[in-house]
């Protein structure tokens, strides 16, 4: 499974320059990344099945929720970029675009329910950065433009490269939360390993004494 994931990720990375130049359609972008990302998320969930410590399980749940939100954010970026580059949103594409925004909020709500108070506070601090308000503004322009169904409203005057750049900045900000969670999980694991080592040493000393 690990070899399959590694090979799939390597293949997907080769297409990154093409995606950055907006030469892939939204469908091609999804096909390129969805499979390796799903494999990676499944691998992380499988790790969770092996855990017994409640803190690690809860931390992994929070981490997975952020990863799911990031995946939806990337899909929203690709969907918007493809539609804006094509000159507007078809109904099915617009519906997907709309749903992806809502799904992110659901993932982030799950994160808050599993995160520590400090992690949730850090996430809220990140959300106050200007790029989040800017993405929300661009989304609303797209929503309103689709409702108008006019030629001028099909893109709301938003250029595909601008949408891609700004949504990438938002994703990069959320990635900082992901990295914070990963560091916390690693630190907690190290603490547990050290505690287990000390318990084993203590047990060996008792055996020697007896």
For each residue, the residues with C-beta under 8 A, 3 or more apart:
1: 4 5 39 43
2: 5 6 43
3: 6 7
4: 1 7 8 39
5: 1 2 8 9 36 39 40 43
6: 2 3 9 10
7: 3 4 10 11
8: 4 5 11 12 35 36 39
9: 5 6 12 13 36 40
10: 6 7 13 14
11: 7 8 14 15 36
12: 8 9 15 16 32 33 35 36
13: 9 10 16
14: 10 11
15: 11 12 18 19 24 32
16: 12 13 19 20
17: 20 21
18: 15 21 23 24
19: 15 16 22 23 24 29 32 78
20: 16 17 164
21: 17 18
22: 19 81 82 85 160 161 164
23: 18 19
24: 15 18 19 28 29 32 82
25: 28 29 82
26: 29 30 78 79 81 82 83 93
27: 30 31 82
28: 24 25 31 32
29: 19 24 25 26 32 33 78 82
30: 26 27 33 34 75 78
31: 27 28 34 35
32: 12 15 19 24 28 29
33: 12 29 30 36 37 74
34: 30 31 37 38 75
35: 8 12 31 38 39
36: 5 8 9 11 12 33 39 40
37: 33 34 40 41 71
38: 34 35 41 42
39: 1 4 5 8 35 36 42 43
40: 5 9 36 37 43 44
41: 37 38 44 45 64 67 68 71
42: 38 39 45 46
43: 1 2 5 39 40 46 47
44: 40 41 47 48 60 63 64 67
45: 41 42 48 49 64
46: 42 43 49 50
47: 43 44 50 51 60
48: 44 45 51 57 60 61 64
49: 45 46
50: 46 47
51: 47 48 56 57 60
52: 57
53: 56 57 192
54: 57 58
55: 58 59 188
56: 51 53 59 60 185 188 189 192
57: 48 51 52 53 54 60 61
58: 54 55 61 62 114
59: 55 56 62 63 114 181 184 185 188
60: 44 47 48 51 56 57 63 64 185
61: 48 57 58 64 65 110 114
62: 58 59 65 66 111 114 115 116 119 181
63: 44 59 60 66 67 178 181 182 185
64: 41 44 45 48 60 61 67 68
65: 61 62 68 69 107 108 110 111 114
66: 62 63 69 70 107 108 111 174 177 178 181
67: 41 44 63 64 70 71 178
68: 41 64 65 71 72 107 110
69: 65 66 72 73 104 107 108 111 174
70: 66 67 73 74 171 174 175 178
71: 37 41 67 68 74 75
72: 68 69 75 76 100 103 104 107
73: 69 70 76 77 100 104 167 170 171 174
74: 33 70 71 77 78 171
75: 30 34 71 72 78 79 100
76: 72 73 79 80 97 100 101 104 167
77: 73 74 80 81 163 164 167 168 171
78: 19 26 29 30 74 75 81 82
79: 26 75 76 82 83 93 96 97 100
80: 76 77 83 84 97 142 160 163 164 167
81: 22 26 77 78 84 85 160 163 164 167
82: 22 24 25 26 27 29 78 79 85 86 93 160
83: 26 79 80 86 88 89 90 93 94 97 155
84: 80 81 87 88 155 158 159 160 163
85: 22 81 82 160
86: 82 83
87: 84 154 155
88: 83 84 154 155
89: 83 93 94 97 142 146 154
90: 83 93 94
91: 94 95
92: 95 96
93: 26 79 82 83 89 90 96 97
94: 83 89 90 91 97 98 146
95: 91 92 98 99
96: 79 92 93 99 100
97: 76 79 80 83 89 93 94 100 101 142
98: 94 95 101 102 143
99: 95 96 102 103
100: 72 73 75 76 79 96 97 103 104
101: 76 97 98 104 105 139
102: 98 99 105 106
103: 72 99 100 106 107
104: 69 72 73 76 100 101 107 108
105: 101 102 108 109
106: 102 103 109 110
107: 65 66 68 69 72 103 104 110 111
108: 65 66 69 104 105 111 112 123
109: 105 106 112 113
110: 61 65 68 106 107 113 114
111: 62 65 66 69 107 108 114 115 120 123
112: 108 109 115 120 123
113: 109 110
114: 58 59 61 62 65 110 111
115: 62 111 112 119 120 123 181
116: 62 119 120 184
117: 120 121
118: 121 122
119: 62 115 116 122 123 177 180 181 184
120: 111 112 115 116 117 123 124
121: 117 118 124 125
122: 118 119 125 126 177 180
123: 108 111 112 115 119 120 126 127 177
124: 120 121 127 128
125: 121 122 128
126: 122 123 129 132 173 174 176 177
127: 123 124 132
128: 124 125 132
129: 126 132 173
130: 133 134
131: 134 135 166 169 170 173
132: 126 127 128 129 135 136 170 173
133: 130 136 137
134: 130 131 137 138 166
135: 131 132 138 139 166 167 170
136: 132 133 139 140
137: 133 134 140 141
138: 134 135 141 142 156 158 163 166
139: 101 135 136 142 143
140: 136 137 143 144
141: 137 138 144 145 156 157 158
142: 80 89 97 138 139 145 146 155 156 158
143: 98 139 140 146 147
144: 140 141 147 148 153 156
145: 141 142 148 150 153 154 155 156
146: 89 94 142 143 149 153 154
147: 143 144 153
148: 144 145 152 153
149: 146 153 154
150: 145 153 154
151: 154
152: 148 157
153: 144 145 146 147 148 149 150 156
154: 87 88 89 145 146 149 150 151
155: 83 84 87 88 142 145 158 159
156: 138 141 142 144 145 153
157: 141 152
158: 84 138 141 142 155 162 163
159: 84 155 162 163
160: 22 80 81 82 84 85 163 164
161: 22 164 165
162: 158 159 165 166
163: 77 80 81 84 138 158 159 160 166 167
164: 20 22 77 80 81 160 161 167 168
165: 161 162 168 169
166: 131 134 135 138 162 163 169 170
167: 73 76 77 80 81 135 163 164 170 171
168: 77 164 165 171 172
169: 131 165 166 172 173
170: 73 131 132 135 166 167 173 174
171: 70 73 74 77 167 168 174 175
172: 168 169 175 176
173: 126 129 131 132 169 170 176 177
174: 66 69 70 73 126 170 171 177 178
175: 70 171 172 178 179
176: 126 172 173 179 180
177: 66 119 122 123 126 173 174 180 181
178: 63 66 67 70 174 175 181 182
179: 175 176 182 183
180: 119 122 176 177 183 184
181: 59 62 63 66 115 119 177 178 184 185
182: 63 178 179 185 186
183: 179 180 186 187
184: 59 116 119 180 181 187 188
185: 56 59 60 63 181 182 188 189
186: 182 183 189 190
187: 183 184 190 191
188: 55 56 59 184 185 191 192
189: 56 185 186 192 193
190: 186 187 193 194
191: 187 188 194 195
192: 53 56 188 189 195 196
193: 189 190 196 197
194: 190 191 197 198
195: 191 192 198 199
196: 192 193 199 200
197: 193 194 200 201
198: 194 195 201 202
199: 195 196 202 203
200: 196 197 203 204
201: 197 198 204 205
202: 198 199 205 206
203: 199 200 206 207
204: 200 201 207 208
205: 201 202 208 209
206: 202 203 209 210
207: 203 204 210
208: 204 205
209: 205 206
210: 206 207
